Amino acid sequence: MDADVERVADTHCDTGEGPLWHPGEGALYWVDIPNGCLFRYWPDEDDHELVFAEHTAQAGFTIEEDGSLALFRARGLVEGYDGGDRETLVNEIDRERASRFNDAIADPEGRVFAGTMPTADGPGNLYRFDPDGDYERVVPDVDIANGMGFTEDLETFYFTESEEHVIYEYDYDRATGEISNQRTFVDTSGEAGVPDGMTVDEEGYVWSARWNGGCVVRYDPDGEEVGRVDIPAQKVSSVTFGGPDYGTAYVTTALEGHDRAEEGEGAGALFAIDAPVSGRPEFRSSLW
């Protein structure tokens, strides 16, 4: 797939992840998970900043209806963040005290699906958080919970399990948030790397980042590969669309304790792809 790739923020993130376009600010946010960092990039100014850096892991996040952020952190903690004040939205989850969240995504009704990482005590889990404050474990015993998305008709939910080398799809009930009938959408066994973060473009095609595969892969709605874009970093962690017309695909990458001689000249940086197709706005959460 022909597409121009540009390094737009030359950070050296240990684990750059979770890019998400904020249309109200005209900016892209992303995180460096283990260093507890939140970054922001303004394409109009071609500039970026470190919003905050903390001692605890900062993983997936969503944009709330009012433009604030819902932060999914270590030990199952969820916080609301409006640029200054914080508010605890979900207290630590007992079974996740040794873990942290990974990817998170809002659904069209303001719920959030968020996965946790495996630990020495056991595998991770996928949770659904509801606007009324309740939450439920919807997929237990996940090796590494990763990228998620929805089909254009909002009848199917995608969920990536990286160590399984699979992007699964489930029937999705918008009224209740229930997911069911798991089946395989894409199996990447035998290919370099594992599927990581993902997004869905305006044509309903899935874009999947390839950790230790150095690329982003595009799949049609039947799960057939139709193209890929090479990124100058081995650990390509996630992808999202942004910009006023959602015509740019933004890609995060990771160093994971290594150096660029080993991981690629762009490892840990943020990239922009002049994509041949536009994306769609992500849904907003209603947790705060």
C-alpha positions as CSV (number, residue, x, y, z in Angstrom):
1,M,0.0,0.0,0.0
2,D,1.6,3.3,-1.1
3,A,1.6,5.9,1.6
4,D,4.0,8.6,2.8
5,V,5.2,8.0,6.4
6,E,6.6,11.0,8.4
7,R,8.1,11.0,11.9
8,V,6.2,13.9,13.6
9,A,7.3,13.6,17.2
10,D,10.7,12.2,17.9
11,T,10.1,11.0,21.4
12,H,12.0,8.0,22.7
13,C,9.0,6.3,24.4
14,D,9.7,3.0,26.1
15,T,6.2,1.9,25.1
16,G,4.4,4.5,23.1
17,E,0.8,3.5,22.9
18,G,-2.9,4.4,22.7
19,P,-3.0,7.3,20.2
20,L,-6.3,9.1,20.1
21,W,-7.4,12.2,18.3
22,H,-9.1,15.0,20.3
23,P,-11.3,16.9,17.8
24,G,-12.2,19.6,20.4
25,E,-8.5,20.5,20.8
26,G,-7.3,19.6,17.2
27,A,-4.6,17.5,18.9
28,L,-3.5,13.9,19.2
29,Y,-2.8,12.4,22.6
30,W,-0.8,9.3,23.3
31,V,1.0,7.6,26.2
32,D,4.3,6.1,27.3
33,I,2.9,3.4,29.5
34,P,5.6,2.3,32.0
35,N,6.9,5.9,32.4
36,G,3.4,7.2,33.2
37,C,3.6,9.8,30.5
38,L,0.8,11.5,28.5
39,F,1.9,13.4,25.4
40,R,0.0,15.8,23.1
41,Y,0.8,16.7,19.4
42,W,-0.7,19.6,17.4
43,P,-0.3,19.0,13.7
44,D,-1.2,22.6,12.8
45,E,1.8,23.8,14.7
46,D,3.9,20.6,14.2
47,D,4.7,20.7,17.9
48,H,4.2,18.4,20.8
49,E,4.5,18.5,24.6
50,L,4.6,16.3,27.6
51,V,1.3,16.8,29.4
52,F,2.3,14.9,32.6
53,A,4.7,12.2,33.8
54,E,4.0,10.1,36.9
55,H,5.5,7.2,38.7
56,T,2.6,4.8,38.0
57,A,1.7,3.3,34.6
58,Q,-0.6,5.3,32.3
59,A,-2.2,3.1,29.7
60,G,-5.3,3.4,27.6
61,F,-7.6,6.4,27.9
62,T,-10.8,7.7,26.3
63,I,-12.2,11.1,25.6
64,E,-15.3,12.0,27.7
65,E,-18.4,13.8,26.3
66,D,-17.2,17.1,27.9
67,G,-13.7,16.7,26.4
68,S,-11.9,15.6,29.6
69,L,-10.1,12.2,29.7
70,A,-10.8,9.0,31.4
71,L,-7.5,7.4,32.3
72,F,-7.0,3.7,32.7
73,R,-4.0,3.0,35.0
74,A,-2.3,0.5,37.2
75,R,-4.1,-1.8,39.6
76,G,-7.4,-1.4,37.9
77,L,-7.7,2.3,38.8
78,V,-9.7,4.6,36.5
79,E,-9.4,8.4,36.9
80,G,-11.1,11.4,35.3
81,Y,-8.7,14.2,34.2
82,D,-9.6,17.6,32.9
83,G,-6.1,19.1,32.7
84,G,-5.8,19.8,36.4
85,D,-8.1,18.1,38.8
86,R,-8.4,14.3,39.1
87,E,-11.3,12.3,40.3
88,T,-11.4,8.6,41.0
89,L,-14.0,7.0,38.7
90,V,-13.3,3.3,39.6
91,N,-11.3,2.3,42.7
92,E,-8.6,-0.4,42.3
93,I,-9.9,-3.8,41.2
94,D,-8.8,-6.5,43.7
95,R,-7.9,-9.1,41.1
96,E,-5.8,-6.4,39.2
97,R,-3.7,-5.1,42.0
98,A,-0.5,-6.6,40.5
99,S,-1.5,-5.6,36.9
100,R,-2.3,-2.6,34.8
101,F,-4.7,-1.7,32.1
102,N,-3.6,-1.8,28.4
103,D,-5.9,-0.7,25.6
104,A,-9.3,0.9,26.1
105,I,-12.1,2.0,23.8
106,A,-15.5,3.7,24.2
107,D,-18.6,2.3,22.6
108,P,-21.5,4.4,21.1
109,E,-23.4,4.4,24.4
110,G,-20.5,5.8,26.5
111,R,-19.4,2.5,28.0
112,V,-15.7,1.6,27.9
113,F,-14.1,-1.7,27.1
114,A,-10.6,-2.0,28.7
115,G,-8.2,-4.9,29.0
116,T,-5.6,-5.7,31.7
117,M,-2.2,-7.4,31.4
118,P,-1.2,-10.8,32.6
119,T,1.0,-11.1,35.7
120,A,2.8,-13.9,37.5
121,D,-0.5,-14.5,39.3
122,G,-2.5,-15.2,36.2
123,P,-3.7,-13.9,32.8
124,G,-5.3,-10.6,32.0
125,N,-9.0,-9.8,31.5
126,L,-11.3,-7.6,29.4
127,Y,-13.8,-5.4,31.3
128,R,-16.8,-3.3,30.4
129,F,-17.3,-0.2,32.4
130,D,-20.8,1.3,32.3
131,P,-21.8,5.0,32.8
132,D,-23.7,4.1,36.0
133,G,-20.5,3.1,37.7
134,D,-20.8,-0.6,37.4
135,Y,-18.3,-2.8,35.6
136,E,-18.1,-6.4,34.5
137,R,-15.4,-8.8,33.4
138,V,-16.6,-9.8,29.9
139,V,-13.6,-11.9,28.7
140,P,-11.6,-13.7,31.3
141,D,-8.1,-15.2,31.1
142,V,-6.6,-13.2,28.2
143,D,-2.9,-13.4,27.5
144,I,-2.4,-9.8,26.3
145,A,-5.6,-7.8,25.8
146,N,-5.0,-5.3,23.0
147,G,-6.7,-3.4,20.1
148,M,-10.4,-3.1,19.8
149,G,-13.0,-1.6,17.4
150,F,-16.5,-1.8,15.9
151,T,-17.8,-2.6,12.4
152,E,-19.6,0.2,10.6
153,D,-23.0,-1.3,11.3
154,L,-22.1,-1.5,15.1
155,E,-23.1,-5.2,15.1
156,T,-19.6,-6.6,15.6
157,F,-16.9,-5.9,18.1
158,Y,-13.2,-6.6,17.4
159,F,-10.8,-7.6,20.1
160,T,-7.1,-8.4,19.7
161,E,-5.4,-11.1,21.8
162,S,-1.7,-10.5,21.0
163,E,-0.1,-13.7,22.3
164,E,-2.8,-15.7,20.6
165,H,-1.8,-14.0,17.3
166,V,-5.5,-13.4,16.7
167,I,-8.0,-10.6,16.2
168,Y,-11.3,-12.0,17.3
169,E,-14.8,-10.7,16.5
170,Y,-17.9,-10.9,18.6
171,D,-21.6,-10.2,18.1
172,Y,-22.2,-6.8,19.8
173,D,-25.5,-5.6,21.3
174,R,-25.5,-1.8,21.4
175,A,-28.5,-1.7,23.8
176,T,-26.8,-3.7,26.5
177,G,-23.1,-3.7,25.6
178,E,-23.0,-7.5,25.7
179,I,-20.5,-9.3,23.4
180,S,-21.0,-12.9,22.4
181,N,-20.2,-15.6,19.8
182,Q,-16.4,-15.3,19.7
183,R,-14.8,-16.3,16.3
184,T,-11.6,-15.5,14.5
185,F,-11.4,-12.5,12.3
186,V,-7.6,-12.7,11.5
187,D,-5.0,-15.3,12.6
188,T,-1.4,-14.0,12.1
189,S,0.3,-17.2,13.3
190,G,3.4,-17.8,11.2
191,E,3.9,-14.1,10.4
192,A,6.5,-11.8,11.9
193,G,5.3,-10.1,15.1
194,V,2.0,-10.1,16.8
195,P,-1.2,-7.9,16.3
196,D,-1.3,-5.0,18.7
197,G,-3.5,-1.9,18.7
198,M,-6.0,-1.3,15.9
199,T,-8.6,1.0,14.4
200,V,-11.3,0.8,11.7
201,D,-11.4,3.2,8.7
202,E,-14.4,4.8,7.0
203,E,-14.7,1.9,4.6
204,G,-14.9,-0.6,7.4
205,Y,-11.4,-2.0,6.9
206,V,-9.3,-2.9,10.0
207,W,-5.8,-1.3,10.5
208,S,-3.7,-3.4,12.8
209,A,-0.3,-2.5,14.2
210,R,2.3,-5.2,14.2
211,W,4.5,-5.4,17.3
212,N,7.9,-6.8,16.4
213,G,6.6,-6.8,12.8
214,G,7.6,-3.2,11.8
215,C,4.4,-2.3,10.0
216,V,0.6,-1.5,10.0
217,V,-1.5,-4.0,8.1
218,R,-4.9,-3.3,6.5
219,Y,-7.6,-6.0,6.3
220,D,-10.9,-6.0,4.5
221,P,-14.1,-6.8,6.3
222,D,-13.6,-10.5,5.5
223,G,-10.2,-10.6,7.2
224,E,-8.1,-10.6,4.0
225,E,-5.0,-8.5,3.9
226,V,-5.2,-5.8,1.3
227,G,-2.0,-3.8,2.1
228,R,0.6,-2.8,4.7
229,V,2.7,0.2,5.5
230,D,6.2,-0.3,6.8
231,I,7.3,1.8,9.8
232,P,11.0,2.3,10.7
233,A,10.6,0.7,14.1
234,Q,10.2,-3.0,15.0
235,K,7.7,-2.5,17.8
236,V,4.7,-0.8,16.1
237,S,2.1,-0.6,18.9
238,S,-1.0,1.2,17.8
239,V,-2.7,3.2,15.1
240,T,-5.6,5.7,15.0
241,F,-7.0,8.3,12.5
242,G,-7.0,12.0,13.2
243,G,-6.9,15.5,11.7
244,P,-9.9,17.7,10.7
245,D,-11.0,15.2,8.0
246,Y,-9.5,12.1,9.8
247,G,-7.3,11.7,6.7
248,T,-4.1,11.0,8.7
249,A,-3.2,7.7,10.4
250,Y,-1.1,8.2,13.5
251,V,1.2,5.4,14.6
252,T,2.9,4.8,18.0
253,T,6.1,2.8,18.4
254,A,8.2,1.5,21.3
255,L,11.8,1.0,22.4
256,E,11.0,-1.3,25.3
257,G,14.4,-0.8,27.0
258,H,16.5,-1.3,23.9
259,D,18.2,1.2,21.6
260,R,17.5,2.3,18.0
261,A,20.4,0.4,16.6
262,E,18.5,-2.7,17.5
263,E,14.8,-1.5,17.2
264,G,14.9,0.8,14.2
265,E,15.7,4.4,13.6
266,G,12.2,5.6,14.6
267,A,11.6,3.3,17.6
268,G,9.7,5.2,20.3
269,A,8.6,8.0,18.0
270,L,5.1,9.1,16.8
271,F,4.5,8.7,13.0
272,A,1.9,10.1,10.6
273,I,0.7,8.3,7.5
274,D,-0.8,10.2,4.6
275,A,-3.4,7.5,4.3
276,P,-5.3,6.6,1.1
277,V,-8.5,6.5,3.0
278,S,-10.0,8.4,5.9
279,G,-10.9,7.1,9.3
280,R,-13.9,7.7,11.6
281,P,-14.2,9.6,14.9
282,E,-13.9,7.3,17.9
283,F,-16.8,7.2,20.3
284,R,-16.7,9.2,23.6
285,S,-17.1,7.8,27.0
286,S,-19.5,8.9,29.7
287,L,-17.9,7.7,32.9
288,W,-17.2,11.0,34.6
